[in-house]
Amino acid sequence: MLKDEKSLHVLYPYNDMENYIEQVMKFIQDGITAGEYTILVENDRLFPLIHKELSKRLKNDQMKFIHFVNNFDFYCSSGSYHPPAIEEYFNKMVQPYVENKISFRSWAHVEWATIEEPLDIIEEFERIVDEAVNQLSFPLICAYSELKMPAHLEKILLETHPYILIGDEIIVSDRYLPAPSIK
């Protein structure tokens, strides 16, 4: 799926749970083949299904390459969707990989209870993540339900992700707008 690329920040607008789970499987299996650990930021409903399927496809020693993080804990570690708190949680989570020069990738299932979340917060967070992907040189797929993606959110997500996963193909987003460098 990702071949040898690092520094990939990919939007995955999914609309079918069966395909979603299959994409997660491919992402993790490709990572293991490449010798990379996978940080899987997922909800408590889907993780058991994903874990069960992975158990069928992987050996026990390969399962050790997967680090599960509850997506509610990840995105709401401060009690709400707060980008600086999420960034701090993320930095603590990846610190052992970075310090020990261990290759990793991440799959993040992004969910929230209502779409009324301030969209500027989502944009701010995606910009922070885009910078982290480039600084730390790792592939990240951000999965958002297409069914819960109104046009104004879709616009923000397409502008903050340089790549999009459509089917089994990662394409370059022609709507991506890199954030201005802050030095």
MDAnalysis code that builds the backbone (N, CA, C; Angstrom):
import MDAnalysis as mda
import numpy as np

u = mda.Universe.empty(549, n_residues=183, atom_resindex=np.repeat(np.arange(183), 3), trajectory=True)
u.add_TopologyAttr("name", ["N", "CA", "C"] * 183)
u.add_TopologyAttr("resid", np.arange(1, 184))
u.add_TopologyAttr("resname", ["MET", "LEU", "LYS", "ASP", "GLU", "LYS", "SER", "LEU", "HIS", "VAL", "LEU", "TYR", "PRO", "TYR", "ASN", "ASP", "MET", "GLU", "ASN", "TYR", "ILE", "GLU", "GLN", "VAL", "MET", "LYS", "PHE", "ILE", "GLN", "ASP", "GLY", "ILE", "THR", "ALA", "GLY", "GLU", "TYR", "THR", "ILE", "LEU", "VAL", "GLU", "ASN", "ASP", "ARG", "LEU", "PHE", "PRO", "LEU", "ILE", "HIS", "LYS", "GLU", "LEU", "SER", "LYS", "ARG", "LEU", "LYS", "ASN", "ASP", "GLN", "MET", "LYS", "PHE", "ILE", "HIS", "PHE", "VAL", "ASN", "ASN", "PHE", "ASP", "PHE", "TYR", "CYS", "SER", "SER", "GLY", "SER", "TYR", "HIS", "PRO", "PRO", "ALA", "ILE", "GLU", "GLU", "TYR", "PHE", "ASN", "LYS", "MET", "VAL", "GLN", "PRO", "TYR", "VAL", "GLU", "ASN", "LYS", "ILE", "SER", "PHE", "ARG", "SER", "TRP", "ALA", "HIS", "VAL", "GLU", "TRP", "ALA", "THR", "ILE", "GLU", "GLU", "PRO", "LEU", "ASP", "ILE", "ILE", "GLU", "GLU", "PHE", "GLU", "ARG", "ILE", "VAL", "ASP", "GLU", "ALA", "VAL", "ASN", "GLN", "LEU", "SER", "PHE", "PRO", "LEU", "ILE", "CYS", "ALA", "TYR", "SER", "GLU", "LEU", "LYS", "MET", "PRO", "ALA", "HIS", "LEU", "GLU", "LYS", "ILE", "LEU", "LEU", "GLU", "THR", "HIS", "PRO", "TYR", "ILE", "LEU", "ILE", "GLY", "ASP", "GLU", "ILE", "ILE", "VAL", "SER", "ASP", "ARG", "TYR", "LEU", "PRO", "ALA", "PRO", "SER", "ILE", "LYS"])
u.atoms.positions = np.array([
    [0.822, -1.192, 0.000],
    [0.000, 0.000, 0.000],
    [0.868, 1.259, 0.000],
    [1.848, 1.339, 0.912],
    [2.683, 2.536, 1.016],
    [4.051, 2.384, 0.392],
    [4.388, 1.191, -0.010],
    [5.700, 0.875, -0.568],
    [6.790, 1.321, 0.404],
    [7.792, 2.041, -0.059],
    [8.904, 2.428, 0.808],
    [8.787, 3.863, 1.312],
    [7.650, 4.468, 1.115],
    [7.487, 5.871, 1.485],
    [7.416, 6.060, 2.995],
    [8.025, 7.117, 3.441],
    [7.885, 7.595, 4.819],
    [7.226, 8.963, 4.687],
    [6.992, 9.623, 5.764],
    [6.434, 10.984, 5.747],
    [5.180, 11.088, 4.888],
    [4.251, 10.173, 5.087],
    [2.986, 10.218, 4.358],
    [1.848, 10.490, 5.332],
    [1.131, 11.569, 5.112],
    [-0.050, 11.911, 5.905],
    [-1.240, 11.721, 4.975],
    [-1.998, 10.654, 5.221],
    [-3.017, 10.195, 4.277],
    [-4.408, 10.300, 4.885],
    [-5.336, 10.873, 4.133],
    [-6.750, 10.890, 4.503],
    [-7.414, 9.649, 3.927],
    [-8.139, 8.916, 4.773],
    [-8.913, 7.767, 4.304],
    [-10.384, 8.003, 4.647],
    [-11.165, 8.509, 3.673],
    [-12.600, 8.686, 3.900],
    [-13.322, 7.361, 3.606],
    [-13.669, 6.624, 4.652],
    [-14.265, 5.297, 4.454],
    [-15.787, 5.374, 4.544],
    [-16.443, 4.428, 3.898],
    [-17.902, 4.374, 3.988],
    [-18.431, 2.957, 4.160],
    [-17.540, 1.989, 4.269],
    [-17.947, 0.597, 4.406],
    [-17.041, -0.071, 5.436],
    [-17.648, -0.624, 6.478],
    [-16.853, -1.170, 7.582],
    [-16.031, -2.382, 7.166],
    [-16.542, -3.210, 6.289],
    [-15.782, -4.381, 5.834],
    [-14.499, -3.943, 5.120],
    [-14.625, -2.967, 4.223],
    [-13.442, -2.438, 3.529],
    [-12.510, -1.723, 4.501],
    [-13.097, -1.028, 5.469],
    [-12.285, -0.334, 6.473],
    [-11.380, -1.332, 7.196],
    [-11.969, -2.396, 7.690],
    [-11.190, -3.401, 8.430],
    [-10.134, -4.030, 7.529],
    [-10.473, -4.277, 6.279],
    [-9.490, -4.853, 5.348],
    [-8.326, -3.887, 5.117],
    [-8.607, -2.594, 5.027],
    [-7.532, -1.602, 4.858],
    [-6.621, -1.572, 6.089],
    [-7.225, -1.655, 7.287],
    [-6.421, -1.705, 8.513],
    [-5.505, -2.926, 8.473],
    [-6.063, -4.070, 8.065],
    [-5.276, -5.312, 7.983],
    [-4.071, -5.133, 7.054],
    [-4.324, -4.601, 5.868],
    [-3.244, -4.400, 4.889],
    [-2.172, -3.468, 5.446],
    [-2.611, -2.385, 6.062],
    [-1.685, -1.397, 6.612],
    [-0.772, -2.033, 7.659],
    [-1.364, -2.802, 8.565],
    [-0.585, -3.451, 9.625],
    [0.327, -4.524, 9.046],
    [-0.207, -5.365, 8.162],
    [0.606, -6.434, 7.571],
    [1.758, -5.866, 6.755],
    [1.503, -4.818, 5.983],
    [2.579, -4.174, 5.217],
    [3.645, -3.614, 6.160],
    [3.210, -3.058, 7.279],
    [4.150, -2.531, 8.259],
    [5.030, -3.621, 8.842],
    [4.424, -4.745, 9.190],
    [5.192, -5.863, 9.748],
    [6.193, -6.369, 8.719],
    [5.763, -6.488, 7.467],
    [6.665, -6.914, 6.391],
    [7.852, -5.957, 6.268],
    [7.593, -4.664, 6.479],
    [8.651, -3.645, 6.387],
    [9.447, -3.515, 7.689],
    [9.097, -4.301, 8.710],
    [9.799, -4.227, 9.989],
    [9.391, -3.038, 10.836],
    [8.185, -2.529, 10.602],
    [7.696, -1.362, 11.333],
    [6.634, -1.762, 12.354],
    [6.658, -1.073, 13.472],
    [5.595, -1.218, 14.458],
    [4.414, -0.380, 13.993],
    [3.199, -0.776, 14.389],
    [2.008, -0.006, 14.053],
    [1.344, 0.468, 15.328],
    [1.128, 1.773, 15.402],
    [0.337, 2.362, 16.479],
    [-1.076, 2.480, 15.920],
    [-1.984, 1.694, 16.474],
    [-3.365, 1.639, 15.995],
    [-4.256, 2.405, 16.967],
    [-4.696, 3.585, 16.550],
    [-5.587, 4.415, 17.360],
    [-7.002, 4.085, 16.891],
    [-7.708, 3.309, 17.709],
    [-8.989, 2.728, 17.274],
    [-9.979, 2.729, 18.434],
    [-11.256, 2.561, 18.103],
    [-12.273, 2.541, 19.154],
    [-12.437, 1.145, 19.752],
    [-13.086, 1.111, 20.906],
    [-13.277, -0.150, 21.627],
    [-14.246, -1.098, 20.934],
    [-15.082, -0.598, 20.050],
    [-16.021, -1.467, 19.326],
    [-15.309, -2.246, 18.225],
    [-14.433, -1.575, 17.494],
    [-13.781, -2.218, 16.348],
    [-12.512, -2.973, 16.711],
    [-11.818, -2.540, 17.752],
    [-10.551, -3.193, 18.057],
    [-10.684, -4.701, 18.241],
    [-11.685, -5.219, 18.976],
    [-11.789, -6.682, 19.106],
    [-11.958, -7.391, 17.759],
    [-12.707, -6.789, 16.838],
    [-12.875, -7.381, 15.499],
    [-11.552, -7.389, 14.741],
    [-10.839, -6.281, 14.822],
    [-9.545, -6.169, 14.144],
    [-8.546, -7.142, 14.764],
    [-8.523, -7.198, 16.081],
    [-7.601, -8.096, 16.787],
    [-7.881, -9.551, 16.418],
    [-9.150, -9.909, 16.362],
    [-9.533, -11.289, 16.009],
    [-9.042, -11.636, 14.604],
    [-9.239, -10.721, 13.666],
    [-8.807, -10.957, 12.283],
    [-7.283, -11.008, 12.193],
    [-6.608, -10.118, 12.914],
    [-5.142, -10.135, 12.924],
    [-4.616, -11.450, 13.490],
    [-5.276, -11.960, 14.520],
    [-4.859, -13.223, 15.146],
    [-4.916, -14.386, 14.168],
    [-5.836, -14.303, 13.202],
    [-5.942, -15.346, 12.173],
    [-4.818, -15.231, 11.144],
    [-4.357, -14.013, 10.900],
    [-3.403, -13.762, 9.819],
    [-1.950, -13.684, 10.270],
    [-1.730, -13.380, 11.540],
    [-0.369, -13.142, 12.020],
    [0.050, -14.176, 13.052],
    [1.354, -14.340, 13.169],
    [1.918, -15.193, 14.219],
    [1.996, -14.375, 15.509],
    [2.117, -15.078, 16.641],
    [2.183, -14.389, 17.941],
    [3.302, -13.359, 17.995],
    [4.481, -13.700, 17.462],
    [5.594, -12.746, 17.514],
    [5.320, -11.521, 16.642],
    [4.497, -11.665, 15.602],
    [4.141, -10.520, 14.759],
    [3.125, -9.612, 15.456],
    [2.280, -10.196, 16.293],
    [1.274, -9.405, 17.015],
    [1.941, -8.380, 17.942],
    [3.172, -8.639, 18.327],
    [3.897, -7.719, 19.211],
    [4.253, -6.410, 18.505],
    [4.084, -6.371, 17.192],
    [4.379, -5.159, 16.419],
    [3.211, -4.168, 16.433],
    [2.126, -4.518, 17.128],
    [0.925, -3.679, 17.131],
    [0.723, -3.080, 18.519],
    [0.604, -1.759, 18.563],
    [0.369, -1.028, 19.814],
    [-1.017, -0.396, 19.697],
    [-1.974, -0.900, 20.484],
    [-3.339, -0.382, 20.460],
    [-3.473, 0.806, 21.398],
    [-4.129, 1.860, 20.899],
    [-4.445, 3.038, 21.701],
    [-5.926, 3.325, 21.502],
    [-6.655, 3.449, 22.598],
    [-8.080, 3.770, 22.518],
    [-8.241, 5.175, 21.941],
    [-9.030, 5.311, 20.877],
    [-9.122, 6.617, 20.220],
    [-9.823, 7.673, 21.071],
    [-10.736, 7.259, 21.943],
    [-11.368, 8.238, 22.836],
    [-10.324, 8.802, 23.801],
    [-9.517, 7.913, 24.390],
    [-8.453, 8.367, 25.293],
    [-7.469, 9.277, 24.561],
    [-7.152, 8.917, 23.324],
    [-6.179, 9.678, 22.540],
    [-6.692, 11.085, 22.222],
    [-7.905, 11.164, 21.667],
    [-8.416, 12.462, 21.219],
    [-9.012, 13.309, 22.336],
    [-9.399, 12.687, 23.430],
    [-10.044, 13.434, 24.513],
    [-9.288, 13.285, 25.827],
    [-7.973, 13.169, 25.759],
    [-7.157, 12.955, 26.962],
    [-7.287, 14.099, 27.964],
    [-7.667, 15.283, 27.484],
    [-7.830, 16.427, 28.386],
    [-9.295, 16.640, 28.749],
    [-10.168, 15.724, 28.328],
    [-11.594, 15.867, 28.588],
    [-12.364, 16.371, 27.382],
    [-11.650, 16.897, 26.394],
    [-12.288, 17.342, 25.152],
    [-11.252, 17.281, 24.035],
    [-11.702, 17.534, 22.815],
    [-10.823, 17.513, 21.646],
    [-9.970, 18.776, 21.696],
    [-8.759, 18.676, 22.240],
    [-7.882, 19.828, 22.472],
    [-6.515, 19.543, 21.842],
    [-6.210, 20.150, 20.671],
    [-4.979, 19.821, 19.946],
    [-3.689, 19.808, 20.766],
    [-3.406, 20.795, 21.642],
    [-2.151, 20.711, 22.405],
    [-2.079, 19.467, 23.304],
    [-3.208, 19.077, 23.909],
    [-3.221, 17.875, 24.757],
    [-3.038, 16.618, 23.912],
    [-3.651, 16.595, 22.740],
    [-3.501, 15.446, 21.838],
    [-2.050, 15.349, 21.376],
    [-1.459, 16.491, 21.044],
    [-0.060, 16.508, 20.611],
    [0.858, 15.988, 21.720],
    [0.594, 16.400, 22.957],
    [1.401, 15.933, 24.086],
    [1.253, 14.416, 24.265],
    [0.022, 13.917, 24.176],
    [-0.240, 12.477, 24.292],
    [0.500, 11.733, 23.178],
    [0.407, 12.265, 21.963],
    [1.076, 11.653, 20.812],
    [2.591, 11.602, 21.024],
    [3.174, 12.723, 21.453],
    [4.628, 12.777, 21.656],
    [5.092, 11.752, 22.685],
    [4.344, 11.598, 23.773],
    [4.687, 10.590, 24.786],
    [4.566, 9.182, 24.203],
    [3.560, 8.985, 23.371],
    [3.311, 7.673, 22.778],
    [4.437, 7.258, 21.824],
    [4.933, 8.190, 21.020],
    [5.959, 7.836, 20.023],
    [7.383, 7.996, 20.544],
    [7.543, 8.611, 21.699],
    [8.884, 8.874, 22.238],
    [9.768, 7.630, 22.280],
    [9.284, 6.477, 22.785],
    [10.161, 5.296, 22.809],
    [10.613, 4.857, 21.411],
    [9.741, 4.993, 20.422],
    [10.105, 4.620, 19.052],
    [11.175, 5.566, 18.512],
    [10.959, 6.856, 18.716],
    [11.890, 7.867, 18.211],
    [13.244, 7.753, 18.916],
    [13.227, 7.665, 20.244],
    [14.483, 7.597, 21.008],
    [15.306, 6.362, 20.662],
    [14.626, 5.256, 20.399],
    [15.320, 4.000, 20.098],
    [15.469, 3.742, 18.598],
    [15.132, 4.763, 17.800],
    [15.251, 4.675, 16.335],
    [14.536, 3.439, 15.779],
    [13.309, 3.219, 16.267],
    [12.475, 2.102, 15.828],
    [11.468, 2.638, 14.815],
    [11.419, 2.030, 13.637],
    [10.474, 2.461, 12.603],
    [9.046, 2.144, 13.040],
    [8.162, 3.103, 12.780],
    [6.755, 2.897, 13.123],
    [5.873, 3.596, 12.101],
    [4.627, 3.216, 12.146],
    [3.580, 3.833, 11.341],
    [2.362, 3.952, 12.233],
    [1.396, 4.745, 11.828],
    [0.211, 4.898, 12.662],
    [-1.048, 4.962, 11.811],
    [-2.089, 4.338, 12.351],
    [-3.433, 4.381, 11.775],
    [-4.314, 5.013, 12.841],
    [-4.982, 6.111, 12.513],
    [-5.813, 6.817, 13.485],
    [-7.253, 6.905, 12.998],
    [-8.151, 6.289, 13.740],
    [-9.579, 6.367, 13.457],
    [-10.108, 7.579, 14.214],
    [-10.444, 8.633, 13.473],
    [-10.863, 9.899, 14.073],
    [-12.383, 9.924, 14.161],
    [-12.881, 10.054, 15.383],
    [-14.329, 10.103, 15.611],
    [-14.628, 11.156, 16.675],
    [-15.815, 11.697, 16.624],
    [-16.301, 12.549, 17.697],
    [-17.812, 12.409, 17.717],
    [-18.408, 12.788, 18.851],
    [-19.837, 12.559, 19.059],
    [-20.697, 13.406, 18.133],
    [-20.305, 14.643, 17.915],
    [-21.114, 15.516, 17.070],
    [-20.223, 16.213, 16.056],
    [-20.833, 16.617, 14.990],
    [-20.092, 17.305, 13.935],
    [-19.999, 18.800, 14.256],
    [-20.598, 19.231, 15.354],
    [-20.552, 20.636, 15.730],
    [-19.219, 21.030, 16.362],
    [-18.290, 20.096, 16.445],
    [-16.965, 20.440, 16.967],
    [-16.441, 21.635, 16.161],
    [-15.750, 22.541, 16.812],
    [-15.181, 23.666, 16.058],
    [-14.197, 23.148, 15.000],
    [-14.504, 23.412, 13.758],
    [-13.687, 22.879, 12.669],
    [-12.292, 23.484, 12.634],
    [-12.136, 24.690, 13.184],
    [-10.791, 25.265, 13.226],
    [-9.884, 24.444, 14.137],
    [-10.463, 23.779, 15.144],
    [-9.676, 22.909, 16.025],
    [-9.211, 21.679, 15.253],
    [-10.100, 21.123, 14.435],
    [-9.733, 19.956, 13.619],
    [-8.638, 20.353, 12.639],
    [-8.794, 21.514, 12.022],
    [-7.764, 21.980, 11.087],
    [-6.436, 22.196, 11.809],
    [-6.478, 22.825, 12.981],
    [-5.250, 23.052, 13.754],
    [-4.565, 21.724, 14.063],
    [-5.345, 20.752, 14.515],
    [-4.774, 19.451, 14.854],
    [-4.157, 18.778, 13.632],
    [-4.865, 18.779, 12.505],
    [-4.342, 18.130, 11.296],
    [-3.067, 18.815, 10.810],
    [-2.953, 20.117, 10.998],
    [-1.715, 20.828, 10.631],
    [-0.559, 20.396, 11.545],
    [-0.838, 20.262, 12.845],
    [0.178, 19.800, 13.795],
    [0.650, 18.407, 13.402],
    [-0.302, 17.541, 13.086],
    [0.014, 16.158, 12.709],
    [0.816, 16.125, 11.415],
    [0.443, 16.949, 10.450],
    [1.152, 16.981, 9.173],
    [2.621, 17.339, 9.397],
    [2.866, 18.293, 10.277],
    [4.246, 18.678, 10.590],
    [4.984, 17.531, 11.286],
    [4.308, 16.849, 12.217],
    [4.931, 15.725, 12.939],
    [5.306, 14.597, 11.985],
    [4.424, 14.296, 11.037],
    [4.697, 13.238, 10.052],
    [5.977, 13.554, 9.289],
    [6.139, 14.804, 8.904],
    [7.334, 15.199, 8.154],
    [8.583, 15.246, 9.029],
    [8.458, 15.707, 10.255],
    [9.621, 15.784, 11.150],
    [10.102, 14.403, 11.576],
    [9.155, 13.518, 11.906],
    [9.516, 12.193, 12.424],
    [9.610, 11.131, 11.336],
    [9.188, 11.467, 10.137],
    [9.286, 10.577, 8.980],
    [8.611, 9.218, 9.216],
    [7.274, 9.273, 9.316],
    [6.498, 8.044, 9.456],
    [5.198, 8.176, 8.671],
    [4.640, 7.056, 8.215],
    [3.355, 7.104, 7.527],
    [2.198, 7.095, 8.526],
    [1.199, 7.927, 8.249],
    [0.007, 8.027, 9.087],
    [-1.224, 8.050, 8.199],
    [-2.180, 7.195, 8.513],
    [-3.478, 7.238, 7.846],
    [-4.502, 7.724, 8.854],
    [-5.224, 8.782, 8.491],
    [-6.305, 9.330, 9.306],
    [-7.621, 8.888, 8.674],
    [-8.335, 8.007, 9.362],
    [-9.588, 7.468, 8.834],
    [-10.767, 8.237, 9.417],
    [-11.564, 8.802, 8.528],
    [-12.779, 9.528, 8.895],
    [-13.946, 8.886, 8.168],
    [-15.077, 8.744, 8.853],
    [-16.273, 8.220, 8.199],
    [-16.769, 9.229, 7.171],
    [-16.863, 8.783, 5.933],
    [-17.354, 9.653, 4.864],
    [-18.816, 10.027, 5.105],
    [-19.549, 9.139, 5.777],
    [-20.965, 9.382, 6.050],
    [-21.165, 10.494, 7.074],
    [-20.132, 10.788, 7.854],
    [-20.204, 11.848, 8.872],
    [-19.319, 13.028, 8.486],
    [-19.128, 13.206, 7.177],
    [-18.208, 14.230, 6.695],
    [-18.960, 15.239, 5.821],
    [-19.523, 16.289, 6.437],
    [-20.176, 17.314, 5.624],
    [-19.147, 18.036, 4.752],
    [-19.631, 18.754, 3.764],
    [-18.758, 19.401, 2.778],
    [-17.704, 20.305, 3.421],
    [-18.071, 21.062, 4.452],
    [-17.102, 21.978, 5.078],
    [-15.979, 21.215, 5.782],
    [-16.275, 20.046, 6.357],
    [-15.226, 19.228, 6.967],
    [-14.375, 18.565, 5.889],
    [-15.019, 18.076, 4.851],
    [-14.279, 17.452, 3.743],
    [-13.262, 18.435, 3.165],
    [-13.676, 19.689, 2.997],
    [-12.778, 20.722, 2.461],
    [-11.540, 20.868, 3.350],
    [-11.747, 20.967, 4.654],
    [-10.624, 21.099, 5.595],
    [-9.709, 19.886, 5.514],
    [-10.295, 18.689, 5.490],
    [-9.487, 17.467, 5.476],
    [-8.686, 17.331, 4.186],
    [-9.276, 17.700, 3.064],
    [-8.545, 17.631, 1.793],
    [-7.418, 18.665, 1.742],
    [-7.601, 19.783, 2.422],
    [-6.573, 20.827, 2.444],
    [-5.446, 20.526, 3.431],
    [-5.675, 19.607, 4.366],
    [-4.664, 19.321, 5.393],
    [-4.001, 17.956, 5.226],
    [-4.396, 17.204, 4.219],
    [-3.787, 15.894, 3.948],
    [-3.206, 15.895, 2.534],
    [-1.895, 15.695, 2.398],
    [-1.288, 15.693, 1.066],
    [-1.648, 14.467, 0.231],
    [-2.153, 13.418, 0.879],
    [-2.495, 12.184, 0.165],
    [-3.870, 11.693, 0.595],
    [-4.517, 10.942, -0.300],
    [-5.836, 10.368, -0.040],
    [-5.805, 8.896, -0.425],
    [-6.364, 8.056, 0.441],
    [-6.507, 6.633, 0.147],
    [-7.893, 6.418, -0.439],
    [-7.914, 5.992, -1.703],
    [-9.164, 5.698, -2.399],
    [-9.050, 4.283, -2.934],
    [-9.953, 3.406, -2.473],
    [-9.831, 1.993, -2.838],
    [-8.551, 1.455, -2.248],
    [-7.683, 0.913, -3.088],
    [-6.381, 0.414, -2.630],
    [-5.246, 1.324, -3.075],
    [-5.584, 2.513, -3.515],
    [-4.580, 3.397, -4.102],
    [-4.441, 4.690, -3.306],
    [-3.202, 5.088, -3.084],
    [-2.930, 6.375, -2.449],
    [-2.611, 7.368, -3.557],
    [-3.412, 8.437, -3.596],
    [-3.220, 9.454, -4.629],
    [-2.820, 10.779, -3.971],
    [-2.210, 11.637, -4.750],
    [-1.828, 12.967, -4.278],
    [-3.074, 13.846, -4.285],
    [-3.282, 14.571, -3.198],
    [-4.419, 15.485, -3.114],
    [-4.089, 16.771, -3.866],
    [-4.939, 17.131, -4.796],
    [-4.717, 18.381, -5.531],
    [-5.274, 19.583, -4.759],
    [-5.855, 19.321, -3.591],
    [-6.422, 20.410, -2.786],
    [-5.600, 20.680, -1.520],
    [-4.505, 19.950, -1.358],
    [-3.657, 20.111, -0.172],
    [-3.020, 21.495, -0.157],
    [-3.078, 22.140, 0.999],
    [-2.455, 23.450, 1.192],
    [-1.466, 23.341, 2.349],
    [-0.166, 23.254, 2.053],
    [0.818, 23.151, 3.138],
    [0.724, 24.362, 4.064],
    [0.890, 24.110, 5.342],
    [0.883, 25.211, 6.311],
    [2.144, 26.034, 6.125],
    [2.046, 27.340, 6.311],
    [3.260, 28.157, 6.227],
    [4.224, 27.746, 7.336],
    [5.501, 27.728, 7.028],
    [6.512, 27.355, 8.023],
    [6.574, 28.407, 9.113],
    [6.617, 27.916, 10.349],
    [6.727, 28.816, 11.500],
    [8.105, 28.606, 12.098],
    [8.947, 29.573, 11.996],
    [10.327, 29.473, 12.517],
    [10.559, 30.549, 13.534],
])
